[in-house]
Each structure stands twice: as C-alpha cells, then as structure tokens.
Amino acid sequence: MRVYPDLNEEDPILQLFHKGVKGQWSSSDFDWELSFHLDDAEATAFAHILTPVYLGEQTAMLGASTILPHFVEAHETSAQLYITTFMLDEARHFEMLTKVYRLIGKRPLELRDLREMFRYHYRLLKSKNRLDWLFGILISDLFAKNFYGAFRKLFPNTLFGQLSTRIILDEARHQAFAEYYIGSLRDEMPHEVRDRLLTMRDDLLFIMQGMLKRLQDEARIVGIDGYQILQELTHDIEKKVHIMGLDKDERMAQLREEEAREHSEIMEMQNEEV
C-alpha cells in the first residue's frame, strides 16, 4: 500500500469515481406507494424472474470486496477508489430489491429451484484475476441493463420502472469502468488471456440461455421476452468485445501487424549486414 499515491485528475477512472460519488441515491428517494400494476400471479412470476438479477447484485457486491486487494497489489489507486463506489451501488441495489420483495409479499427462487444461477455465479467467481472478474461483471451488468431496460419500457410510470431507470445509470458507470480498464491493457494482453475471456463469455451465455429457458413461461406472464433480452445481450457483448479489441478480427489484424513488423526488422538487419 502506498501512503501518498499519485492521483491524476485526468485519469478516466478517477473521473468515473467522481461521477459515482455525485450520482449516489437512496431507495428512500422514491415513492413506495406507487403501484406495481401486478396481480398475484404476475407478482409471483415477477419475483421469480427477478431472482437472477437479485442474486447478481449480491454477488457483485461480495466479488468487488474480494477483488479490491488485487487492485491494491497492482498499485492502481484510482481503481481502488472507483471499486468502493461500485460496492455501494451494488449494496444499494441489493437493499432496494429486498424492499421490492417485501412490498409485493413474494420470495425469490432458492438456488435449488434454479441451479443455473449457482453455476453462473460459480463460473463468474471461479477466477480471482481482476481482468477475469471485470469481464464477467461487464457481462452481468449488460444483462442487468437489458433486464431493467425491458421493465422501464413496459412499466414506465410504476415504482419498479422508476427504480430501473436509476439503476441503469449505475450500471452504465460500471460498464464504462470495465470497458476502459480492460481496453487499456489490450496491447500488452497475451492472446491466451484474450482466449480465456472469450471462453468465459461463451460459458456465461450458455448458462444464461438455460436459465432464461427455465423462466420463459413466467417471463411471458409479465410480458417479458427472455430470448429478445438474450439476443440484445449477445449483441451488446460483441460490441463491447470489439471496442476493447478482444475479438478475433482484432487479434488477426494485430498478428498481421506483428508479422509485418518482424519482417521489416529482419529486412533491416539483412540490409545492415549487406
């Protein structure tokens, strides 16, 4: 740990930290008397399909606390500061969703009722490497964005619609952090690390597909198309992967550049010998 670290005000991660500080809010800022517009069957279905997101908020909060020491070891002070706002965001989401369950008088599914949730979060937390964790959290944040976005469109004037709007803003900051952090390391990232991240992407999407299949009937009850959310998620992930330079096209282009550079160096050496 550094006693007096250098904090550059131009650092994009530090700027995200400032946005996180200014963007804090509380569940008490909302009118909890607003209707959900759900009958009993719809409320039960809603409670069940909300469960993966609810567990995801808890997992992200706990995962951030375990990954923080890795940023300390790397002497990345701005990332340490940012991750504290990340934990507070997730803690707020967790507390707020707990109040939602109490409000509608329903319980989330248990892990034994949807084992895909356990497999998903086990895969997410399998590695303690901060790159792996950030990439997995990015995928989860994109899923949450699409999930909350669907409810915001369906129920814009309800309590959960308003809560979803605020949560999406938090998720956008989390995505920006992961995207910038991972993208800034792409030039020095070994190809095996990129392959490992893309394998994680495929694993998480496969598990998520099974999870949505199990919940599709209940999603239909509340008007949510789970497969549309999955399609939008897949599109968003591929877009982020391309922006961060992790996709295969980007890697092939980089390999061609490396080969061209090596060829140029060899030609220069041969010319010098001549």
C-alpha positions in Angstrom: 0.0 0.0 0.0 1.3 3.5 -0.9 1.0 6.2 1.8 0.8 9.0 -0.7 -0.2 7.7 -4.2 -0.3 9.8 -7.3 -3.9 10.6 -8.3 -4.0 12.2 -11.7 -7.2 14.2 -12.1 -7.2 13.5 -15.8 -7.4 9.7 -15.2 -10.7 8.5 -16.7 -11.1 6.0 -13.8 -10.8 8.8 -11.3 -13.4 10.8 -13.2 -15.7 7.8 -13.0 -15.1 7.7 -9.3 -16.2 11.4 -9.1 -19.3 10.6 -11.1 -20.1 7.7 -8.8 -19.8 9.9 -5.7 -22.1 12.6 -7.2 -24.5 10.0 -8.5 -25.4 8.4 -5.2 -29.1 8.0 -4.3 -31.2 6.0 -1.9 -34.3 3.8 -2.1 -35.9 6.4 0.2 -35.8 8.9 -2.6 -38.8 7.1 -4.3 -42.5 7.0 -3.6 -43.1 3.4 -2.4 -46.8 3.9 -2.6 -46.7 3.8 -6.4 -48.5 0.8 -7.9 -46.7 -2.2 -9.5 -49.8 -3.0 -11.7 -49.3 -6.7 -11.0 -51.9 -9.2 -9.9 -51.0 -12.1 -7.6 -49.9 -14.5 -10.4 -47.9 -11.7 -12.1 -46.3 -10.8 -8.8 -45.2 -14.4 -8.3 -43.8 -14.6 -11.8 -42.0 -11.3 -11.4 -40.4 -12.4 -8.1 -39.1 -15.5 -9.8 -37.6 -13.8 -12.9 -36.1 -11.1 -10.8 -34.2 -13.7 -8.8 -31.1 -14.0 -11.1 -30.7 -10.2 -11.0 -31.2 -10.1 -7.3 -28.5 -12.7 -6.7 -26.3 -10.9 -9.2 -26.4 -7.7 -7.2 -25.2 -9.6 -4.1 -22.5 -11.5 -6.0 -21.2 -8.3 -7.5 -21.1 -6.6 -4.1 -19.2 -9.5 -2.5 -17.0 -10.1 -5.5 -15.9 -6.4 -5.5 -14.8 -6.7 -1.9 -12.6 -9.7 -2.7 -11.1 -8.2 -5.8 -10.2 -4.9 -4.1 -6.9 -6.2 -2.6 -5.8 -7.2 -6.2 -6.0 -3.5 -7.2 -4.0 -2.6 -4.1 -1.3 -5.1 -5.0 -1.1 -3.6 -8.5 -0.8 -0.1 -7.0 -3.8 1.0 -9.0 -5.2 3.7 -6.6 -7.8 5.2 -8.9 -9.3 1.7 -9.5 -9.4 1.1 -5.7 -11.3 4.4 -5.3 -13.7 3.5 -8.1 -14.5 0.0 -6.8 -15.7 1.4 -3.5 -18.5 3.3 -5.3 -19.2 0.1 -7.2 -19.7 -1.8 -4.0 -22.0 1.0 -2.7 -24.0 0.8 -5.9 -24.5 -2.9 -5.6 -25.3 -2.7 -1.9 -28.0 -0.1 -2.7 -29.4 -2.3 -5.5 -29.5 -5.3 -3.2 -31.2 -3.4 -0.4 -33.7 -1.8 -2.8 -34.7 -5.2 -4.4 -35.1 -6.7 -0.9 -37.6 -3.9 -0.2 -39.4 -4.7 -3.5 -39.8 -8.4 -2.5 -41.2 -7.3 0.8 -43.6 -4.8 -0.9 -45.1 -7.4 -3.2 -45.1 -10.1 -0.5 -43.2 -12.6 -2.5 -39.9 -14.5 -2.2 -37.2 -15.1 -4.8 -36.4 -18.6 -6.0 -33.9 -20.6 -4.0 -30.7 -21.9 -5.6 -32.1 -25.5 -5.6 -35.1 -24.2 -7.7 -32.8 -22.7 -10.4 -29.4 -24.4 -10.3 -28.3 -22.4 -13.3 -27.9 -19.5 -11.0 -25.4 -21.3 -8.9 -23.5 -22.5 -12.0 -23.5 -18.9 -13.4 -22.1 -17.3 -10.3 -19.6 -20.1 -9.6 -18.3 -19.5 -13.2 -18.2 -15.8 -12.6 -16.2 -16.1 -9.4 -14.0 -19.0 -10.5 -11.0 -16.8 -11.1 -9.6 -14.3 -8.7 -7.8 -12.5 -11.6 -9.1 -8.9 -11.7 -9.4 -9.0 -15.5 -11.5 -12.1 -15.5 -13.7 -10.7 -12.8 -14.2 -7.4 -14.5 -15.0 -9.0 -17.8 -17.6 -11.3 -16.1 -19.1 -8.4 -14.2 -19.3 -6.5 -17.5 -21.4 -9.3 -19.0 -23.6 -9.3 -15.9 -24.0 -5.5 -16.0 -25.1 -5.7 -19.6 -27.6 -8.3 -18.8 -28.9 -6.2 -15.9 -29.1 -3.2 -18.3 -31.3 -5.1 -20.7 -33.4 -6.6 -17.9 -34.1 -3.3 -16.2 -34.5 -1.6 -19.6 -37.3 -4.0 -20.5 -39.2 -3.2 -17.4 -38.6 0.5 -17.8 -40.3 0.3 -21.2 -43.1 -1.9 -20.1 -43.9 -0.1 -16.8 -42.5 3.4 -17.1 -44.8 5.0 -14.6 -44.6 2.3 -11.9 -42.3 2.2 -8.9 -40.1 -0.5 -10.5 -40.0 1.4 -13.8 -38.6 4.4 -12.0 -36.2 2.3 -9.9 -35.0 0.6 -13.1 -34.2 4.0 -14.7 -31.9 4.9 -11.8 -30.2 1.5 -11.6 -29.4 1.7 -15.4 -27.4 4.8 -14.7 -25.3 3.0 -12.1 -24.8 0.0 -14.5 -23.6 2.4 -17.2 -20.7 3.6 -15.0 -19.8 0.0 -14.2 -19.7 -0.8 -17.9 -17.6 2.2 -18.6 -15.0 1.2 -15.9 -14.7 -2.4 -17.1 -14.5 -1.3 -20.8 -11.8 1.3 -20.2 -9.8 -0.8 -17.8 -9.7 -3.9 -20.0 -9.3 -1.9 -23.2 -6.3 -0.1 -21.8 -4.5 -3.4 -21.4 -5.3 -4.9 -24.8 -1.9 -4.1 -26.4 0.0 -5.9 -23.7 -2.5 -8.7 -23.2 -1.3 -12.2 -24.2 -3.5 -14.0 -26.7 -4.2 -16.8 -24.2 -5.7 -14.2 -21.8 -8.0 -13.0 -24.6 -9.0 -16.5 -25.4 -9.7 -17.1 -21.7 -12.0 -14.1 -21.5 -13.9 -15.1 -24.7 -14.3 -18.6 -23.3 -15.8 -17.1 -20.2 -18.2 -15.1 -22.4 -19.3 -18.3 -24.1 -19.7 -20.2 -20.8 -21.8 -17.4 -19.2 -24.0 -17.0 -22.3 -24.6 -20.8 -22.4 -25.6 -20.9 -18.8 -27.8 -17.8 -19.1 -29.6 -19.4 -22.1 -30.5 -22.3 -19.9 -31.6 -20.0 -17.1 -33.9 -18.0 -19.4 -35.3 -21.2 -20.8 -36.4 -22.3 -17.4 -38.0 -18.9 -16.7 -39.6 -18.3 -20.1 -43.1 -19.2 -19.0 -43.1 -16.8 -16.1 -41.4 -14.1 -18.1 -44.2 -14.4 -20.6 -46.8 -13.8 -17.8 -45.3 -10.4 -17.1 -44.8 -9.5 -20.7 -41.0 -10.1 -20.9 -39.4 -11.8 -23.9 -36.4 -13.6 -22.4 -34.9 -14.6 -25.8 -35.1 -11.0 -27.0 -33.2 -9.9 -23.9 -30.6 -12.7 -24.7 -30.3 -11.5 -28.3 -29.8 -7.9 -27.2 -27.3 -9.0 -24.6 -25.3 -11.0 -27.1 -25.2 -8.0 -29.5 -24.1 -5.7 -26.6 -21.3 -8.1 -25.6 -20.0 -8.4 -29.1 -20.0 -4.7 -29.4 -18.0 -4.3 -26.2 -15.6 -7.1 -27.2 -14.9 -5.3 -30.4 -14.4 -1.9 -28.7 -12.0 -3.4 -26.2 -10.1 -5.1 -29.1 -10.7 -8.7 -27.8 -12.5 -10.1 -30.9 -10.8 -12.5 -33.3 -10.8 -10.0 -36.2 -8.9 -7.5 -34.0 -6.5 -10.2 -32.9 -5.9 -11.3 -36.5 -5.2 -7.8 -37.5 -2.8 -7.4 -34.6 -1.0 -10.6 -35.6 -0.6 -9.4 -39.1 0.9 -6.2 -37.8 3.3 -8.1 -35.6 4.3 -10.3 -38.5 4.8 -7.3 -40.8 6.9 -5.6 -38.1 9.1 -8.7 -37.6 9.5 -9.0 -41.3 10.5 -5.3 -41.5 13.1 -5.8 -38.7 14.6 -8.8 -40.4 14.9 -6.9 -43.7 16.6 -4.0 -41.9 19.0 -6.4 -40.3 19.8 -8.1 -43.6 20.4 -4.6 -45.2 22.7 -3.7 -42.4 24.7 -6.9 -42.9 25.0 -6.1 -46.6 
